[in-house]
Structures are given as C-alpha cells and as structure tokens.
C-alpha cells in the first residue's frame, strides 16, 4: 500500500506553473521586441496575461479550504474519497 | 509595424514600403480549435456530475480535479499565445531595397530570408478556391533570376495589388541603380 500527503501533488503543479511563467515571459518578450507597437499585439498580450491571472485566481478559489495533510492511498483499491468514519 | 532593426541591418535610406501577413482567417480557424478545447472540460464536468458526482466534491478528489483543470487551461493558454506569435510574427516585408520573409515557427524558431529587389525577375499572383476568391486573398510568387526556388507570400490579402506594387518597386529600384533592363519586367 502506498500513501502520500495530498500536498505532494502541488509539486508537479508548481513545476508546470513555473514552466508556464518562463514560456509566457519569453512569449511576451518576443511580442514586445518584434511587434509591440501595434494595437493587436497589445490586445493579445493583455488578453494572454489577463487569462493567465483569471485561471490562477479560479484555481486559488477552488483550492481554498483544502486540507493538504490528507493522505492519498494507493493499495488494493485506490482511494481519493475515503468514506468518513462515523 | 514590426521592428525591422531587430531583424536586419538597414541600409542607409532604406525604409519599409509595406508589410503583410497571412489572412486573419487562418488564425481564426486555429482559434476555433482553441475554443473547442476550452469547452471540453466543461462538457466533462457535466458528464461527471451525472455519472460520478462524488468526484467533484470529495475532499481529496476536488483539489486534484481543480489542479488538473488549471494545468490544462494554462497549457491551452500557452497554445494560444504560441499560435498568435506564429501568426503575428510571420510577416512579409517589402522595403525600398529588398523583400524579407520573416518566418516564425512556434516560440523558438525564426527564419529570415531576404531578396534584393534588383534580382526579381517575375512576380505572379494566385487566388485559388471559393473562400480565397470571395475574400480576395492568395499567394504571390516572386521568381528570381538565379534561384530555382521562389519566394512566396502565402495567403496574403489583395495579392494582385501586391504584385503590381512590387513590380513598381522593382522598376524604381532598377532605375535608381541605372540598370539597362529597367522597363522590361512584366
């Protein structure tokens, strides 16, 4: 039986967010360097950044109140929704 | 307008006469795919609500679902900006001295090809298909004397007009350089 704290799943997510930030920064840099003087470039950059903030905000909202100390258990049967003890 | 100084070393007095990129409809088609991919998790949410509702409210499954959905949308958003960069920085420039094809492939690959106006031998415009005929966009082929390979402006707006303007510029450039064959290009 394998079990690990739920907080462990934040590690791959954190890596992915870091990758996103790096690639997003590079993309915005590319747009600013080669074509920032137009409205469409500005609108696309703004929409991209606003969309990213929007996704992160809703992620934060969705994760509020999560107990990260819970254990995820893999065994004979995979359990991510343990039945509460009475 | 695209910043030419970051792409090439401009010759004295050289200026951008016009620039163009592929028709926005091609980018819109890719945006449509993005919209379909964005709606997909909403469809899955509706399905899960009916089939496996506990998955969406469980104390453990909910954060996993939220993080997975968030990761999906972040990747989708990167896909959007990559497609935009691919479209927006893929540009054809005509200066008073040469023709430039800046080809952006994804985030990390860019090819800049240039052709001196004096080497242009023949310019052909082509509008093929119903949609292209209706919206007046198509290809412009630039043939040079030395190379077999042609320079192609793909799916640009008003290709006939571009061909005429390009030929005028070639004529002007040849006259400026005192070329004896000026006036012979068609």
Interface residues (C-beta under 8 A of the other chain):
Chain A: X6 X9 X10 X13 X16 X17 X20 X23 X24 X26 X27 X30 X31 X33 X34 X35 X36 X37 X38 X40 X41 X44 X48 X51 X52 X55 X56 X58 X59 X62 X63 X66 X67 X68 X70 X72 X80 X81 X82
Chain B: X1 X2 X3 X6 X7 X54 X55 X58 X59 X60 X61 X62 X63 X64 X66 X67 X70 X71 X73 X74 X75 X77 X78 X80 X81 X82 X84 X85 X88 X89 X107
